[in-house]
Structure formats: structure tokens, C-alpha cells
Amino acid sequence: MNKISIQVDDFDVSHEVKLAHNNNADIGAVVSFLGFVRDLTNENITKMTLEHYPEMTEKSLQKIAQQADSRWKLGNITIIHRVGELKINDQIVLVITTSKHRKSAFESCEFIIDYLKTQAPFWKKEHTAKGSKWVEAKKSDESRKEKWS
């Protein structure tokens, strides 16, 4: 069972982990990544706006989950990504992978995050007292994705 959700509302990590595990006795590992809105610019970002094209984004996240599932023997995959206006320290993304073994769970979770950063069509705009600007992709994110090729 894969859960893909693009939503404005916040999420409860412990609830999502419980859903992903689903009391499945075959699952030996649950790995999660929780990302937060942060200010790396030292420009005192007040908020971030995330936009997306719904149909395109959902298909992209499904494809990333399918790629992970085909590389590793996984139980469940959860990808929750928030959109709309978010403040610094708000939860922005949650990825959960479950597997019989920890190595598959760890690697697949990392893979999904690396692909989300480079392949998922989200547009981020940072807002400061001086104005707003769109965030460009980082070369380091692209390099991390390339290691999976």
C-alpha cells in the first residue's frame, strides 16, 4: 500500500508511521524522513510558498514511489508533501518506507528524498521583509540523485 498525499494541512508523524507499519509482522524496519522549512539564506525568511500543478505532481510522486518499489523489496511507502504558505520550522515533507530489512528501508527512503528534490514539480518562493524570490534547484541535489543511476 502506497500513500501519496499533497496537502495544505499539517500531518502527524507518529500516526503516519503507525499506518505505514500497519501491524504487519513481516515488516522489520520502518525508516522515515521528516523535512522542515528552514532559512539557509540568513535573510530572515518569514514564510515560504509552495506551488504545484496537481495532476503532474501526483503522477511524479507515484512514479518515484514505483521506482523505489522496483529497486528494493518494500512493504509500504508514504510520501506526504505540503503546499501553500508555510512558516519557518513547519513540517514540509514526510517520507516513510517499510521493509523486512533495514538496509532496504534506509536506502529507499534516501532515494525517494533525493528524487523528490530534483524530479517532483514543486515551486518554492521565499518571502522576506525585502521581498520574495523563487528558489532555484541546487547542484548538490542533482549530484545526490545521480548516485542512484
Contact map, one row per residue, 1 for C-alpha under 8 A:
11100000000000000000000000000000000000000000000000000000000000000000000000111000000000000000000000000000000000000000000000000000000000000000000000000
11110000000000000000000000000000000000000000000000000000000000001000000000011100000000000000000000000000000000000000000000000000000000000000000000000
11111000000000000000000000000000000000000000000000000000000000000000000000011111000000000000000000000000000000000000000000000000000000000000000000000
01111100000000000000000000000000000000000000000000000000010011000000000000000111000000000000000000000000000000000000000000000000000000000000000000000
00111110000000000000000000000000000000000000000000000000010000000000000000000011100000000000000000000000000000000000000000000000000000000000000000000
00011111000000000000000000000000000000000000000000000000010000000000000000000001111000000000000000000000000000000000000000000000000000000000000000000
00001111110000000000000000000000000000000000000000000000000000000000000000000001111000000000000000000000000000000000000000000000000000000000000000000
00000111110000000000000000000000000000000000000000000000000000000000000000000000011100000000000000000000000000000000000000000000000000000000000000000
00000011111000000000000000000000000000000000000000000000000000000000000000000000010000000000000000000000000000000000000000000000000000000000000000000
00000011111100000000000000000000000000000000000000000000000000000000000000000000010000000010000000000000000000000000000000000000000000000000000000000
00000000111110010000000000000000000000000000000000000000000000000000000000000000000000000010000000000000000000000000000000000000000000000000000000000
00000000011111110000000000000000000000000000000000000000000000000000000000000000000000000000000000000000000000000000000000000000000000000000000000000
00000000001111111000000000000000000000000000000000000000000000000000000000000000000000000000010000000000000000000000000000000000000000000000000000000
00000000000111111100000000000000000000000000000000000000000000000000000000000000000000000000000000000000000000000000000000000000000000000000000000000
00000000000111111110000000000000000000000000000000000000000000000000000000000000000000000000000000000000000000000000000000000000000000000000000000000
00000000001111111111000000000000000000000000000000000000000000000000000000000100000000000000000000000000000000000000000000000000000000000000000000000
00000000000011111111100000000101000000000000000000000000000000000000000000000000000000000000000100000000000000000000000000000000000000000000000000000
00000000000001111111111000000000000000000000000000000000000000000000000000000000000000000000000000000000000000000000000000000000000000000000000000000
00000000000000111111110000000000000000000000000000000000000000000000000000000000000000000000000000000000000000000000000000000000000000000000000000000
00000000000000011111110000000000000000000000000000000000000000000000000000011100000000000000000111000000000000000000000000000000000000000000000000000
00000000000000001111111100100100000000000000000000000000000000000000000000010000000000000000000001000000000000000000000000000000000000000000000000000
00000000000000000111111100000000000000000000000000000000000000000000000000000000000000000000000000000000000000000000000000000000000000000000000000000
00000000000000000100111110000000000000000000000000000000000000000000000000000000000000000000000000000000000000000000000000000000000000000000000000000
00000000000000000000111111100000000000000000000000000000000000000000000000000000000000000000000000000000000000000000000000000000000000000000000000000
00000000000000000000001111110000000000000000000000000000000000000000000000000000000000000000000000000000000000000000000000000000000000000000000000000
00000000000000000000000111110000000000000000000000000000000000000000000000000000000000000000000000110000000000000000000000000000000000000000000000000
00000000000000000000100111111100000000000000000000000000000000000000000000100000000000000000000001111000000000000000000000000000000000000000000000000
00000000000000000000000011111100000000000000000000000000000000000000000000000000000000000000000001111100000000000000000000000000000000000000000000000
00000000000000000000000000111110000000000000000000000000000000000000000000000000000000000000000001111100100000000000000000000000000000000000000000000
00000000000000001000100000111111000000000000000000000000000000000000000000000000000000000000000111100100100000000000000000000000000000000000000000000
00000000000000000000000000001111100000000000000000000000000000000000000000000000000000000000000111000100110010000000000000000000000000000000000000000
00000000000000001000000000000111110000000000000000000000000000000000000000000000000000000000011110000000000010000000000000000000000000000000000000000
00000000000000000000000000000011111000000000000000000000000000000000000000000000000000000000111100000000000010001000000000000000000000000000000000000
00000000000000000000000000000001111100000000000000000000000000000000000000000000000000000011111000000000000000000000000000000000000000000000000000000
00000000000000000000000000000000111110000000000000000000000000000000000000000000000000000011110000000000000000000000000000000000000000000000000000000
00000000000000000000000000000000011111000000000000000000000000000000000000000000000000011111100000000000000000000000000000000000000000000000000000000
00000000000000000000000000000000001111100000000100000000000000000000000000000000000001111111000000000000000000000000000000000000000000000000000000000
00000000000000000000000000000000000111110000000000000000000000000000000000000000000000011000000000000000000000000000000000000000000000000000000000000
00000000000000000000000000000000000011111111100000000000000000000000000000000000000000010000000000000000000000000000000000000000000000000000000000000
00000000000000000000000000000000000001111100000000000000000000000000000000000000000000000000000000000000000000000000000000000000000000000000000000000
00000000000000000000000000000000000000111111100000000000000000000000000000000000000000000000000000000000000000000000000000000000000000000000000000000
00000000000000000000000000000000000000111111100000000000000000000000000000000000000000000000000000000000000000000000000000000000000000000000000000000
00000000000000000000000000000000000000101111100000000000000000000000000000000000000000000000000000000000000000000000000000000001000000000000000000000
00000000000000000000000000000000000000101111110000000000000000000000000000000000000000000000000000000000000000000000000000000001100000000000000000000
00000000000000000000000000000000000000101111111100000000000000000000000000000000000000010000000000000000000000000000000000000111100000000000000000000
00000000000000000000000000000000000000000001111100000000000000000000000000000000000000110000000000000000000000000000000000000111100000000000000000000
00000000000000000000000000000000000000000000111110000000000000000000000000000000000011110000000000000000000000000000000000000111000000000000000000000
00000000000000000000000000000000000010000000111111000000000000000000000000000000000011110000000000000000000000000000000000011110000000000000000000000
00000000000000000000000000000000000000000000001111100000000000000000000000000000001111000000000000000000000000000000000000011110000000000000000000000
00000000000000000000000000000000000000000000000111110000000000000000000000000000011111000000000000000000000000000000000001111000000000000000000000000
00000000000000000000000000000000000000000000000011111000000000000000000000000000001100000000000000000000000000000000000001110000000000000000000000000
00000000000000000000000000000000000000000000000001111100100000000000000000000000001000000000000000000000000000000000000011100000000000000000000000000
00000000000000000000000000000000000000000000000000111111100000000000000000000000000000000000000000000000000000000000000011000000000000000000000000000
00000000000000000000000000000000000000000000000000011111110000000000000000000000000000000000000000000000000000000000000000000000000000000000000000000
00000000000000000000000000000000000000000000000000001111111000000000000000000000000000000000000000000000000000000000000000000000000000000000000000000
00000000000000000000000000000000000000000000000000001111111100000000000000000000000000000000000000000000000000000000000010000000000000000000000000000
00000000000000000000000000000000000000000000000000011111111110000000000000000000000000000000000000000000000000000000000111000000000000000000000000000
00011100000000000000000000000000000000000000000000000111111111000000000000000000000000000000000000000000000000000000000000000000000000000000000000000
00000000000000000000000000000000000000000000000000000011111111100000000000000000000000000000000000000000000000000000000000000000000000000000000000000
00000000000000000000000000000000000000000000000000000001111111110000000000000000000000000000000000000000000000000000001110000000000000000000000000000
00010000000000000000000000000000000000000000000000000000111111111000000000000010000000000000000000000000000000000001000100000000000000000000000000000
00010000000000000000000000000000000000000000000000000000011111111100000000000000000000000000000000000000000000000000000000000000000000000000000000000
00000000000000000000000000000000000000000000000000000000001111111110000000000000000000000000000000000000000000000000000000000000000000000000000000000
00000000000000000000000000000000000000000000000000000000000111111111000000000000000000000000000000000000000000010011000000000000000000000000000000000
01000000000000000000000000000000000000000000000000000000000011111111100000001000000000000000000000000000000000010000000000000000000000000000000000000
00000000000000000000000000000000000000000000000000000000000001111111110000000000000000000000000000000000000000000000000000000000000000000000000000000
00000000000000000000000000000000000000000000000000000000000000111111111000000000000000000000000000000000000000000000000000000000000000000000000000000
00000000000000000000000000000000000000000000000000000000000000011111111100000000000000000000000000000000000100110000000000000000000000000000000000000
00000000000000000000000000000000000000000000000000000000000000001111111111000000000000000000000000000000000100000000000000000000000000000000000000000
00000000000000000000000000000000000000000000000000000000000000000111111110000000000000000000000000000000000000000000000000000000000000000000000000000
00000000000000000000000000000000000000000000000000000000000000000011111110000000000000000000000000000000000100000000000000000000000000000000000000000
00000000000000000000000000000000000000000000000000000000000000000001111111000000000000000000000000000001000100000000000000000000000000000000000000000
00000000000000000000000000000000000000000000000000000000000000000000111111100000000000000000000000110001000000000000000000000000000000000000000000000
00000000000000000000000000000000000000000000000000000000000000000000100111111000000000000000000011110001100000000000000000000000000000000000000000000
10000000000000000000000000100000000000000000000000000000000000000000000011111000000000000000000011110000000000000000000000000000000000000000000000000
11100000000000000001100000000000000000000000000000000000000000000000000001111100000000000000000111100000000000000000000000000000000000000000000000000
11100000000000000001000000000000000000000000000000000000000000001000000001111110000000000000001111000000000000000000000000000000000000000000000000000
01110000000000010001000000000000000000000000000000000000000000000000000000011111000000000000011110000000000000000000000000000000000000000000000000000
00111000000000000000000000000000000000000000000000000000000010000000000000001111100000000000111100000000000000000000000000000000000000000000000000000
00111110000000000000000000000000000000000000000000000000000000000000000000000111110000000000111000000000000000000000000000000000000000000000000000000
00001110000000000000000000000000000000000000000000000000000000000000000000000011111000000001110000000000000000000000000000000000000000000000000000000
00000111110000000000000000000000000000000000000001000000000000000000000000000001111100000011100000000000000000000000000000000000000000000000000000000
00000111000000000000000000000000000000000000000011110000000000000000000000000000111111000001000000000000000000000000000000000000000000000000000000000
00000001000000000000000000000000000000000000000011100000000000000000000000000000011111000000000000000000000000000000000000000000000000000000000000000
00000000000000000000000000000000000000000000001111000000000000000000000000000000001111100000000000000000000000000000000000000000000000000000000000000
00000000000000000000000000000000000010000000001111000000000000000000000000000000001111110101000000000000000000000000000000000000000000000000000000000
00000000000000000000000000000000000010000000011100000000000000000000000000000000000011111100000000000000000000000000000000000000000000000000000000000
00000000000000000000000000000000000111100000111100000000000000000000000000000000000001111100000000000000000000000000000000000000000000000000000000000
00000000000000000000000000000000000111000000000000000000000000000000000000000000000000111110000000000000000000000000000000000000000000000000000000000
00000000000000000000000000000000000110000000000000000000000000000000000000000000000001111111000000000000000000000000000000000000000000000000000000000
00000000011000000000000000000000011110000000000000000000000000000000000000000000010000001111110000000000000000000000000000000000000000000000000000000
00000000000000000000000000000000011110000000000000000000000000000000000000000000111001000111110000000000000000000000000000000000000000000000000000000
00000000000000000000000000000000111100000000000000000000000000000000000000000011110000000011111000000000000000000000000000000000000000000000000000000
00000000000010000000000000000001111000000000000000000000000000000000000000000111100000000011111100000000000000000000000000000000000000000000000000000
00000000000000000000000000000001110000000000000000000000000000000000000000001111000000000000111110000000000010011000000000000000000000000000000000000
00000000000000001001000000000111100000000000000000000000000000000000000000011110000000000000011111000000000010000000000000000000000000000000000000000
00000000000000000001000000000111000000000000000000000000000000000000000001111100000000000000001111100000110110000000000000000000000000000000000000000
00000000000000000001100000111110000000000000000000000000000000000000000001111000000000000000000111110000100000000000000000000000000000000000000000000
00000000000000000000000001111100000000000000000000000000000000000000000011110000000000000000000011111101100000000000000000000000000000000000000000000
00000000000000000000000001111000000000000000000000000000000000000000000011100000000000000000000001111101000000000000000000000000000000000000000000000
00000000000000000000000000111000000000000000000000000000000000000000000000000000000000000000000000111111100000000000000000000000000000000000000000000
00000000000000000000000000011110000000000000000000000000000000000000000000000000000000000000000000111111110000000000000000000000000000000000000000000
00000000000000000000000000000000000000000000000000000000000000000000000000000000000000000000000000001111111000000000000000000000000000000000000000000
00000000000000000000000000000000000000000000000000000000000000000000000111000000000000000000000000111111111100000000000000000000000000000000000000000
00000000000000000000000000001110000000000000000000000000000000000000000001000000000000000000000011101111111110000000000000000000000000000000000000000
00000000000000000000000000000010000000000000000000000000000000000000000000000000000000000000000010000111111111000000000000000000000000000000000000000
00000000000000000000000000000000000000000000000000000000000000000000000000000000000000000000000000000011111111100000000000000000000000000000000000000
00000000000000000000000000000000000000000000000000000000000000000001101100000000000000000000000010000001111111110000000000000000000000000000000000000
00000000000000000000000000000011100000000000000000000000000000000000000000000000000000000000001110000000111111111000000000000000000000000000000000000
00000000000000000000000000000000000000000000000000000000000000000000000000000000000000000000000000000000011111111100000000000000000000000000000000000
00000000000000000000000000000000000000000000000000000000000000000001000000000000000000000000000000000000001111111110000000000000000000000000000010010
00000000000000000000000000000000000000000000000000000000000000011001000000000000000000000000001000000000000111111111000000000000000000000000000000000
00000000000000000000000000000000100000000000000000000000000000000000000000000000000000000000001000000000000011111111100000000000000000000000000000000
00000000000000000000000000000000000000000000000000000000000000000000000000000000000000000000000000000000000001111111110000000000000000000000100110000
00000000000000000000000000000000000000000000000000000000000000010000000000000000000000000000000000000000000000111111111100000000000000000000000010000
00000000000000000000000000000000000000000000000000000000000010010000000000000000000000000000000000000000000000011111111100000000000000000000000000000
00000000000000000000000000000000000000000000000000000000000000000000000000000000000000000000000000000000000000001111111100000000000000000000100000000
00000000000000000000000000000000000000000000000000000000000000000000000000000000000000000000000000000000000000000111111100000000000000001000110010000
00000000000000000000000000000000000000000000000000000000000100000000000000000000000000000000000000000000000000000011111110000000000000000000000000000
00000000000000000000000000000000000000000000000000000000100110000000000000000000000000000000000000000000000000000011111111000000000000000000000000000
00000000000000000000000000000000000000000000000000011001100100000000000000000000000000000000000000000000000000000000001111100000000000000000000000000
00000000000000000000000000000000000000000000000001111000100000000000000000000000000000000000000000000000000000000000000111110000000000000000000000000
00000000000000000000000000000000000000000000000001110000000000000000000000000000000000000000000000000000000000000000000011111000000001100000000000000
00000000000000000000000000000000000000000000000111100000000000000000000000000000000000000000000000000000000000000000000001111100000001100000000000000
00000000000000000000000000000000000000000000000111000000000000000000000000000000000000000000000000000000000000000000000000111110000111100000000000000
00000000000000000000000000000000000000000000111110000000000000000000000000000000000000000000000000000000000000000000000000011111000111100000000000000
00000000000000000000000000000000000000000000111110000000000000000000000000000000000000000000000000000000000000000000000000001111111110000000000000000
00000000000000000000000000000000000000000011111000000000000000000000000000000000000000000000000000000000000000000000000000000111111100000000000000000
00000000000000000000000000000000000000000001110000000000000000000000000000000000000000000000000000000000000000000000000000000011111000000000000000000
00000000000000000000000000000000000000000000000000000000000000000000000000000000000000000000000000000000000000000000000000000011111100000000000000000
00000000000000000000000000000000000000000000000000000000000000000000000000000000000000000000000000000000000000000000000000000011111110000000000000000
00000000000000000000000000000000000000000000000000000000000000000000000000000000000000000000000000000000000000000000000000001111011111000000000000000
00000000000000000000000000000000000000000000000000000000000000000000000000000000000000000000000000000000000000000000000000001110001111100000000000000
00000000000000000000000000000000000000000000000000000000000000000000000000000000000000000000000000000000000000000000000000111100000111110000000000000
00000000000000000000000000000000000000000000000000000000000000000000000000000000000000000000000000000000000000000000000000111100000011111000000000000
00000000000000000000000000000000000000000000000000000000000000000000000000000000000000000000000000000000000000000000000000000000000001111100000000000
00000000000000000000000000000000000000000000000000000000000000000000000000000000000000000000000000000000000000000000010000000000000000111110100000000
00000000000000000000000000000000000000000000000000000000000000000000000000000000000000000000000000000000000000000000000000000000000000011111110000000
00000000000000000000000000000000000000000000000000000000000000000000000000000000000000000000000000000000000000000000000000000000000000001111111000000
00000000000000000000000000000000000000000000000000000000000000000000000000000000000000000000000000000000000000000000000000000000000000000111111100000
00000000000000000000000000000000000000000000000000000000000000000000000000000000000000000000000000000000000000000100110000000000000000001111111110000
00000000000000000000000000000000000000000000000000000000000000000000000000000000000000000000000000000000000000000000010000000000000000000111111111000
00000000000000000000000000000000000000000000000000000000000000000000000000000000000000000000000000000000000000000000000000000000000000000011111111100
00000000000000000000000000000000000000000000000000000000000000000000000000000000000000000000000000000000000000000100000000000000000000000001111111110
00000000000000000000000000000000000000000000000000000000000000000000000000000000000000000000000000000000000000100110010000000000000000000000111111111
00000000000000000000000000000000000000000000000000000000000000000000000000000000000000000000000000000000000000000000000000000000000000000000011111111
00000000000000000000000000000000000000000000000000000000000000000000000000000000000000000000000000000000000000000000000000000000000000000000001111111
00000000000000000000000000000000000000000000000000000000000000000000000000000000000000000000000000000000000000100000000000000000000000000000000111111
00000000000000000000000000000000000000000000000000000000000000000000000000000000000000000000000000000000000000000000000000000000000000000000000011111
